[in-house]
Amino acid sequence: MFAATGLLALIFVEYLRPQEYFPVLLSVPLLHLATGLAVLGFAIDLRLGLARLRPAPHLVLTLLFFGWCLLTLTVRAPDQLLPRASALLIPLAIYLLVAHGIQSFRMLQALCGLILAICLVLSAIGVEQGLAPWGCHRVVYTMGQRVFQYDGRPCDGDADRNACEREGGEPGTDYVCERVGLLGTSSIHGRVRYRGTLQDPNELSLALGIALPFAFAFFDRRRSLTRLLLLVLTGGLVGACALLTESRGGQLVFLAVVAVYFVNRFGAWRGLAVGVLLVLPILVLGGRTGAEASTLERTEAWWIGLHLVAASPGFGVGTGQFLEHHFRTAHNSLILTAAELGLPGMLLWSSIAYVALKIPIQALRRADLAPVGRSWALALLASMAGLLVGSFFLSYAYKDVLWIYLGLTGVLYQAVKRHDPDFEVGFGVRDLGIVALGDLVLLIMLVGYTGLKLGW
């Protein structure tokens, strides 16, 4: 399939961001070139009959969601419409291309294999960074982002920032003492991270954790020693990197992913017990200094978000406008969408996530599903479970990685439908009621939790 080449390039650029550490690539619009190549390839596939125009089950909901995002901007922040619309085009294009450009299990396996390989590289970079020596970094601002640049001087941990400024520092320049990673990366407050969309330790940990099921799927497809070693290596590196990011949400993602497999293998209670025992070292060792303060700040952000929902339940405050009302983002995708897009926007986002979970579940319920379909359906179910757990603690509603995985569930639908034309995944009034009730329960629980935590 010709679309696969562009999609693989798009995923590679989106995750690894080579233009950020190879200056010669800065002037090359890699993301746009890869997107254009994928679009051209899909057009060729359609022309040659290698692909069909078959809508993914969450396509209509996705178009409604992004349309609603633009409507909220038109109503609440019309001056932000053009820049925000440009930013929203990226996740929308990624979803559309992934969910419809790949329509076979073979290409699904290739795409997931690339993501797994990338995440292994990122995990290795994270582990190396977490064990690397400390160094003085200048704080500079590039395209509105705060960037750390290593200046070659050693230091002694995060508390040694003042020494970086005193001993050989440039007057008027801010410095931090952070671990010196590969490819010009650095830690933040000692927590490992990468670049681009993965420069936040929590988001790095989430992205790595939801790729772990692909190693399980490859082993399930062929139970060889090589693939067993790949699974063990992936689990070890991803788990170690989750520890070094010090992300509690990332550790819960790891637990959720592992739990899906053990529940599938041993049943609900025994599977959960085995899963918890296996990831117990990560949960025990994964805390960080200042966690209570971080929890309080996150709870305050939730409380602000819930107040914004109460003040404007219809259109919200507008896409991307949460930071105009609070210094910190919502740290919860449900609250973020409710606050920025109102209750209709939250319901649309939740419905898309619901359908993305329903696709692999419906596939696994089919008695005639081929083994290859069963392996990848279970993998994507585990990935989506981890992704939704992580999204509960992060403002992840518009993130590219989220829409890549939503697209992958669309690929699963396309591949199953190609072999079984009767396979359907619908979204009716009953489904909408389930989503609405679930959202209502979660909002009530969040109101109760934040109220108790902050003392009303």
N, C-alpha and C positions, 0 to 999 in steps of 0.2 A: 504494500500500500504506500503510495507516494506521500500521503500526509504524514506518515510516521517519521520521516526524516526531519521535517520541520518541527514536529512536536517534540522529538527527542532533543533537538537543538534548543527549543524553547525551555524545556525543563532544565537542561544543563545550565543555561544562562541564568534562569530564574533562581536556582539554588546556589550556584557557585560564584556568580558575579565576577567573572574573570576580568572585566573592564576596571574593577576597583583596585587590582594589584598589578595589572599590566597597563601602564600609562598609554602605550601606543594604541590601545583599544578604546580609550575614552571618547574619541571622536567618532567611533563606529557605532551606529544604533543597533546593537546586537539583538535586543529584544524585539525591535520592529522588524528586523530582517528575518528572524526566526519565525515570527508570527506570519509575515508575508509568505514565507516558504511553506508553512503549514497550510495556509489558505489556498495557495496555488496547488499544492499536492492534493488537497481534498477535492478541488475542482477537477483535477485530472482523474482521480479515483472515481468520481461520479460519472465523468465522461466515458471512462472505460468500463463502467459497470462493476467496478471493484467495491463500491460502497453505495449505500442507498440513503436517500433523505428520509430518515426515520427519527422523529423527535424522541428525545429521552423523556422519561416520565416527569422529571422536574423542570423541563424546559419552560413551560408556560409560567409556572410559579417563579422561575428565575427572571424571566423577562418582566413580569409584574413587579418583582422585588426591586430590580434596578430602575424600572420606570417610576416606582414610588419614591425611591431615593432622589431622583431628579425633581419630582413634584414637591417633595419637602423642601428642597433647596429653593425652588421657584417661589414657594410661599414664605419661607423663613429667612433665607439668605441668598437673594437673587444675585448679589455681587459675587458670590462664590460658585455660581452655577457652572461656568465654563471650566475653571481649573478642576473642580471636583468631578465634573463629568468626564474629563480626560483621565483622571485617576481611576474612576470606576470602570472605564473601558477595558483596562488591563485584566482584572479578574473576570469580567464578563467574557472577553475574548478567549481567555484561557479555558474557562468552563465550556464555551460553545465548541471550541476546537477539540478539546479532549473528549468530551461526551459524545461527539458526533463524527470526529475524524478517524477514530479507531473503532473497528467493529468486529474484531476477531480475538479469540483467546490467545493466539500466537503473538499478536501485537500488544495485547494487554500485558502479557508476560514480559515482552521486551521493555515496555514502558515502566513497569514495576521493577524490573531488573535494573534499569538505569537509576531509578530513585533509590533503590537499595544500595547500589554501588556508591552513589553520591553521599548517602547518609553514612556509609561506612567510612568514607574519606573524612567527612565532617566530624564524625565521632573520634577518629584518630587525631585530627587536628585539635579537637577539644581536649582530649586526654593529654596530649603533648603540652598544650598551653597550660593546663592545670598543674603540670609538674615542672614547668619552665621557671627560670629565675625571674626575679623582679627587676624592673627597670624604670627609669624616669621617662615620662611621656609628656610632650607638649600638648596642651589643649588648643585645638584650632577648630575653626568653623568652615565647613565646605558645603556649599549649596544648602545652607541653613541647618546642617547637621553638626553635632559635636563629635569631633574625631580626635583620637589619641595618636600622636606620632612619636615613636621611640627615638630618643636622642643619643643613645649609646651609653648612658651612664647607669650604673647599677644603683639599687636602693634596697631598703629592707622592709618590704611590706607596705600595706596601704597607709599605715600610721606614719610613714616616712615621707609623706608628700611635702612637708615643709622643708625637709633636707634637700629635696630636688630643686626647690625654689632658691634656697640659700647658697648651695655649693655648686657654682658654675651655671646657674640658671640665667636666662635672659631677663633683664628688668622688664616689668610690665607683662610678663607671660605667665599664664597659669600652668601648673604641672600636676600630674597625678603619678602615683607609684603603682604600677600594674604589672602583671605577668606578661612576658614578651612571647607571643605566639608565632607560629609559622605564617607566611604570606602577609606579614605586616599586621596580623591580628593582635589583639590584646584583651585582657580580662577587664571587667568593670567591678570595682570593689572586691576584687579577687575571684569573682565568678566568671567562668569561661563563657565565651560567646564566639560568634563568627562575624559576618558582614551583612550588609543589605537588610533584607527582611528578617534575617536570623541574627541580628546584632543584639537582640535582647536575649539574655540567658534562658528565660522562660519559654520563649518562642523556639529557640534552638532545641531545647529539651523536648518540647512537644513534637516538633517536626521529626526528630530522630525516633522518638517512641512509636509514632504511628507508622513508621516504615518497618519496624520489627516483624509484623505479620507476614511481610513478603518473604522473609527468610524461612518462616514456618511453611509457607506455601511451596517454596522451591523444594524443601525437604520432603513435604508430603507428596509432591509430584514424582520424585525419585529418591527413595530412601537409601542413599549411598553414604559412604564415610565422608566423602568430600563435602556433601551438602549438610551433613550433620555438623561437621567442623565449621562450615559457614554459619549455621544457626547458632552454635556456641559462641563463635567469634562476634557475631552481630549482637547477641544478648549481652556479652561481656563488655563490648565497647560502648554500646548504647547505655547500659546500666552505669558504667563508670562515668560516662559523660554526664548523665543525669545527676549523679552525685556531685560532680565538680561544678555544674551549673548552680547547685544549691537551690534548685527549683522544686518546691513542694508540689506544685501542680504537675510538673513534668514527671515526678515520681508516681503520682496518682495515675497519670496516663500510662506509664509502664505497667502498673498494677492492673489497670483496666484491660489492656491489650492481652496480658498473660492470662487474666481471669477468663476471658472469652474462650480461649483455647482449652483451659482446664475444665471449665463448665461444660463445654462441648464433649470433652473426653470422659469426665467422671461424674457429671451431673452437677446440679446447682451448689449444694452445700459442700460436698467433698472437693469439687473443683475450685471453689473460692478458697477453701482452707489450704489446699496445695499451692494455689497461686500466691496467697499471702505469705506462706512459709518461704517460697522461693524468692520473693522480692523483699522479705523482711530486712535483710541487711541494708538494702537501699533506703527503706523507710526509716530505719533506726539511725543510720549514719548520715542521712540527707538533710538534717536541719542546718540552719545558719544563724550566725549572730545577728541580733536585731529583728528576728522573725516576728516578735510580738508587735513591734512598732510598724512593721510592714503590714501585718494583719489589720491593725487599727486603721492605717491609711487606706487600705483596700475597703474596709467596712465603711469608712466615711465616704469614699467614692461611690459605693453602692447606695448609701443613703441619699446623697446628692442626686444620683440618677433616678431613684424612685420618686423623689420630690419633683424632678423635671417631668416624669411621666404623669404625675398627678396634676401638674400645672398645665400640661399640653398633651392630653391623651390621643388627640387626633392626628396632628402632623408632627408632633415632637418639636425639637429645637432645630432640626435640619441636619442632613448628613454631614458628618465630620465636625459638628459644632459643639460637641460635649466639652472640649477644652476651653471653649469660650465662657463656660459656666463653672468650671472647676480646674484647679491647676494640675490634676492628675486624671488620666483616662479612667473609664468605668471599671476595668478589670473584670468584666463579666459581659459576655456577648448578648445575653438575653436583656440585661439592663441597658446595655449600649444601644441596641436596636430599638427598644421601647422608648428610651429617652430621646434619641435622635430622629426616629421615624414614626413615633407614636405606636399605639397598639396594633394598627393594621400592618405596619412595617415589621413589627416583632412577630406577628402571626405568620406573615409571609416567609420570613427567615426560618422560623421554627418548622413550617410546613415543608420547606426544601430539605432541611435536616431530617425530618421524619421520613420523607420519600427516599432519601439516600440510605437510611437504615432499612426501609421496607424492601428495597430492591434485593439485597443479598439474602434477607430473611425469606422472601418469597421464592427466590431461586433455590435455597437450601430445602425448602418444603417440597420441591418437585422430586418425586420418586425416580423419574427417568433422567435426572440431571447427570451429565457425564462427569467422571471423576475430576477432569480438569476444571469444570465449572464449579464443582463442590469445593475444591481447594481454594480457588480465587474468591468465591463468594464468602467463605469463612474468613479469609484474610481481610477482605474489605469490610466485613462486619466488625472484625476486631479493630481495624484502623478507624472506622467511623465511631466506634464506642470510645476509643481513646481520644479521638479528635473532639468529641462533644464534651467529654470530661474536662479536657484542657480548655475548651472554649468557655466553660463555666467560670474559669478563673482568669481569663484573658479577654481583651477587646479584640476579638478575632473575626468579627462578622464579615469584613471586607478583605481579609488577607488572601494573598494569591495561593498559598499552600492549601488553605481550606477549599478554595474553588477548584484546585487541581484534583483533590480527593473526591469532591462532589462529582467532578467530571469522570473520575475513574469508576464510580458506581454507575454512571451512564454507559461507560464502555462495557461493564459487566452485563447490563441490560441488553445492549446491542449484540453482544456475543451470544448470550443465551437465546435471544430472539432469532438470531441467524440460524441456529440449529433446531429451534423449537418455535415455529411461527405462532403457536397458541399462547406463548408466554406473555402475560400482561401484568403491569403494575399500575393500578389505578389510584386516584385520589378523589374520593367522593365526600359527601356531606358527613358521613360517619367519621371519616379520617379527619376532616376539619374540626369536628367536635372533639375528637380525642386530643388533637393538638391544642385547641383553645383551652380545654380543661387542664391539660398539663401545664400550659403557660400560666394559667390563673393560679394553680396550686403553687407553682414555683415562685411567683410574685408574692403571694401571701406568705410563704415561708421566708422569703428574703426580707420582707417588711418586718416580720416577727424577729428574725435573727438580728438584723441591724438595729432594731429598736432595743432589744435586750442587751446587745453588745455595747451600744452607745448610751444606754440608760434613758431612752426615749427623750 
